[in-house]
Amino acid sequence: MKALSIQQPFAFEILSGQKTIEVRTWDTLHRGDLLICSSGKPAFSRVEMEEMEEEYGCTFLYGHALCLVCVTEVRPVRRGDEEKALVDEIDIEAYSWVLEDIRPVVPFPVKGRQGLFEIDDALITVSPFQYDEPVVVKGGTLAQDLGIDFSEWHGRASEILLTEEGEPRIHVTWDSLSLRSMPLPVIDKCVKEGFDWTGVLLRLHEIDHAEARDTWDDVRDAIENIEEEHSYLFQ
């Protein structure tokens, strides 16, 4: 499999579907699947990267394979490519790599190299869940630390993370209905113990595909309302 190493946060922006054009100073004949990997070094300072993580609600992985994309076209840049490339200006002598069909993979360490390089196909496992896909927690899924049964809670799958033991976990952000039904003692315990009460890390086999029940605006409104109505929990 051909692979390309890209600095964070740009690699994450491709993974999350925000960035669908990658601008490069060089052309390529490659078309089809391409493994997007994050570089070991970020594009900006540590402080700036931390601010972006907070803005995006994620934790950037460095030096890892992140997703597969399909390179459908490589051409000289055109006026208007800036929006899909997430840049303010584009070098008129550069090339736009048009990326489609984004598929997250279970992350694994990759030592980046310049240009396109080869990765063993056997290392690549495509995630069964797309980024931002609605999911539901399967029955019998318990959070031992929180003392709560998450069965039938709904949310959206976001990033895939690896535990210290190398086990892949999906971060699920709860939807607005699940947030509003969350018991206050659970929220209180999460806040006091430093857990994220708006989502949870789950194993791949603990969630299933579902239909969306709300929008991201509904989620943001639910979080804001809970924090306002029960501000004493967050002091």
C-alpha positions as MATLAB code, in Angstrom:
seq = 'MKALSIQQPFAFEILSGQKTIEVRTWDTLHRGDLLICSSGKPAFSRVEMEEMEEEYGCTFLYGHALCLVCVTEVRPVRRGDEEKALVDEIDIEAYSWVLEDIRPVVPFPVKGRQGLFEIDDALITVSPFQYDEPVVVKGGTLAQDLGIDFSEWHGRASEILLTEEGEPRIHVTWDSLSLRSMPLPVIDKCVKEGFDWTGVLLRLHEIDHAEARDTWDDVRDAIENIEEEHSYLFQ';
ca = [
       0.000    0.000    0.000;
       1.249    3.467   -0.880;
       1.419    5.827    2.101;
       1.900    9.541    2.655;
       3.077   11.206    5.857;
       1.321   14.473    6.776;
       1.843   16.753    9.760;
      -0.800   17.256   12.417;
      -3.319   18.868   12.517;
      -3.649   18.405    8.744;
      -3.670   14.602    8.981;
      -6.552   14.769   11.457;
      -8.417   17.202    9.206;
      -8.234   14.605    6.428;
      -9.321   11.811    8.784;
     -12.321   13.836    9.948;
     -13.386   14.738    6.404;
     -12.780   18.470    6.792;
      -9.874   18.551    4.335;
     -10.518   16.867    0.986;
      -7.670   18.390   -1.010;
      -4.029   17.919   -0.069;
      -1.764   20.491   -1.696;
       1.711   19.276   -2.675;
       4.543   20.882   -4.600;
       4.934   17.682   -6.641;
       2.819   15.634   -9.018;
       2.177   11.900   -8.844;
       0.781    9.241  -11.151;
      -0.674    7.373   -8.183;
      -4.432    6.927   -8.157;
      -6.574    4.858   -5.842;
      -6.091    3.944   -2.202;
      -3.507    5.840   -0.165;
      -2.707    5.396    3.526;
      -2.577    8.725    5.375;
      -0.105    8.739    8.268;
       0.647   11.460   10.781;
       4.193   12.779   11.032;
       6.119   12.575   14.272;
       6.435   16.359   14.469;
       3.491   18.792   14.502;
       3.065   21.744   12.168;
       2.764   24.295   14.981;
       3.960   24.952   18.521;
       2.908   22.768   21.455;
       0.605   25.488   22.807;
      -1.057   25.976   19.418;
      -1.528   22.224   18.994;
      -3.124   21.920   22.433;
      -5.516   24.733   21.546;
      -6.440   22.935   18.321;
      -7.035   19.680   20.185;
      -9.451   21.513   22.462;
     -11.155   23.147   19.478;
     -11.512   19.859   17.596;
     -12.290   17.823   20.715;
      -9.628   15.238   19.958;
      -6.170   14.006   20.847;
      -3.736   14.115   17.927;
      -1.794   10.942   17.223;
       1.755   11.416   15.982;
       3.709    8.909   13.931;
       0.709    6.654   13.262;
      -1.378    5.425   10.346;
      -4.783    7.129   10.506;
      -6.958    6.449    7.480;
      -7.273    5.275    3.915;
      -8.343    7.703    1.202;
      -8.897    7.324   -2.511;
      -6.821    9.678   -4.663;
      -9.188   10.377   -7.544;
      -7.345   13.228   -9.228;
      -4.020   15.061   -9.098;
      -3.937   18.326  -11.039;
      -2.543   21.861  -10.932;
      -4.275   23.940   -8.283;
      -7.334   25.919   -9.251;
      -8.891   29.023   -7.827;
     -11.371   27.863   -5.203;
      -9.306   24.885   -3.995;
      -8.439   26.876   -0.872;
     -11.723   25.992    0.849;
     -11.385   22.216    0.457;
      -7.651   22.366    1.229;
      -8.297   24.449    4.393;
      -5.699   27.043    3.460;
      -5.823   30.787    2.903;
      -3.522   30.840   -0.101;
      -2.201   28.256   -2.558;
       1.014   28.287   -4.548;
      -0.105   28.506   -8.183;
       2.686   26.116   -9.141;
       1.517   23.419   -6.681;
      -0.723   20.405   -7.237;
      -4.082   19.547   -5.714;
      -4.521   15.923   -4.664;
      -8.279   15.264   -4.573;
      -9.177   12.834   -1.770;
     -12.397   10.847   -1.480;
     -13.795    7.787    0.338;
     -12.145    8.373    3.732;
     -11.920    5.205    5.865;
     -10.402    5.309    9.353;
      -7.999    2.487   10.178;
      -6.949    1.010   13.491;
      -3.861    3.152   14.232;
      -0.402    1.628   14.219;
       3.040    3.238   14.459;
       4.604    4.404   11.204;
       7.985    6.016   10.669;
       7.277    8.678    8.080;
       9.375    9.284    5.011;
       9.421   11.887    2.284;
       7.274   11.309   -0.762;
       5.190    8.192   -1.213;
       6.408    5.064    0.555;
       5.265    1.479    0.998;
       3.399   -0.005    3.984;
       2.663   -3.700    4.352;
      -1.043   -4.294    3.635;
      -1.139   -6.851    6.454;
      -0.716   -4.027    8.981;
      -3.865   -2.212    7.825;
      -7.222   -2.894    9.472;
     -10.066   -0.666    8.346;
     -12.302    0.478   11.198;
     -15.902   -0.793   11.039;
     -17.008    2.727   12.012;
     -16.636    5.924   10.056;
     -15.630    9.168   11.711;
     -18.707   10.962   13.126;
     -20.950    7.939   12.485;
     -23.995    7.483   14.769;
     -23.584    4.455   17.039;
     -25.393    2.738   19.894;
     -23.805    0.880   22.808;
     -24.608   -2.833   22.856;
     -26.461   -4.404   25.738;
     -24.486   -5.453   28.784;
     -21.758   -2.835   28.376;
     -20.792   -1.710   31.863;
     -18.465    1.058   33.022;
     -16.862   -0.454   36.100;
     -15.244    2.804   37.266;
     -18.499    4.731   37.007;
     -20.858    2.022   38.140;
     -23.240    2.531   35.230;
     -24.726    0.399   32.469;
     -24.221    2.112   29.090;
     -26.547   -0.281   27.232;
     -28.545    1.476   24.479;
     -26.837    4.837   24.979;
     -26.404    6.666   21.660;
     -23.597    8.834   20.372;
     -21.164    9.399   17.528;
     -17.925    7.568   16.873;
     -14.946    9.863   16.558;
     -11.293    9.002   16.818;
      -9.763    5.583   17.348;
      -7.196    5.568   20.134;
      -4.786    2.954   21.404;
      -4.481    2.008   25.058;
      -1.041    1.617   26.625;
      -1.414   -2.094   25.907;
      -2.039   -1.327   22.233;
      -5.769   -2.182   22.278;
      -7.878   -0.028   19.916;
     -10.739    1.929   21.471;
     -13.386    4.107   19.844;
     -14.163    7.435   21.480;
     -17.926    7.903   21.486;
     -19.377   11.350   22.115;
     -22.874   11.037   23.589;
     -25.790   12.489   21.671;
     -28.050   15.092   23.263;
     -30.692   12.592   24.379;
     -28.139   10.426   26.201;
     -26.524   13.507   27.761;
     -29.828   14.802   29.080;
     -30.657   11.411   30.604;
     -27.258   11.004   32.280;
     -27.646   10.753   36.084;
     -26.196   13.773   37.870;
     -24.155   11.590   40.278;
     -22.363   10.141   37.235;
     -21.558   13.599   35.887;
     -20.369   14.663   39.325;
     -18.107   11.615   39.647;
     -16.635   12.155   36.172;
     -15.841   15.800   36.894;
     -14.296   15.074   40.291;
     -12.164   12.203   38.982;
     -11.119   13.933   35.781;
     -13.150   11.830   33.334;
     -14.828   13.211   30.218;
     -18.547   13.132   31.031;
     -19.548   13.996   27.440;
     -18.176   10.761   25.995;
     -16.424    7.481   26.674;
     -13.819    5.113   25.242;
     -15.308    1.781   24.203;
     -14.038   -1.385   22.562;
     -14.935   -1.963   18.923;
     -17.223   -4.874   19.778;
     -19.170   -2.834   22.344;
     -20.900   -0.528   19.835;
     -23.071   -0.972   16.784;
     -24.287    1.177   13.886;
     -27.338    3.346   14.516;
     -29.449    6.153   13.083;
     -28.719    9.750   14.087;
     -31.208   11.122   16.637;
     -30.001   14.729   16.688;
     -27.400   17.155   15.351;
     -24.086   18.441   16.689;
     -25.841   21.711   17.534;
     -28.217   19.726   19.749;
     -25.220   18.119   21.482;
     -23.558   21.475   22.114;
     -26.819   22.923   23.426;
     -27.298   19.970   25.768;
     -23.786   20.329   27.192;
     -24.203   24.080   27.693;
     -27.594   23.632   29.371;
     -26.308   20.957   31.756;
     -23.309   23.087   32.714;
     -25.543   26.117   33.297;
     -28.313   24.323   35.208;
     -25.884   22.395   37.395;
     -22.972   24.816   37.561;
     -22.132   23.698   41.103;
     -20.903   20.386   39.679;
     -18.235   22.128   37.610;
     -16.794   24.536   40.190;
];
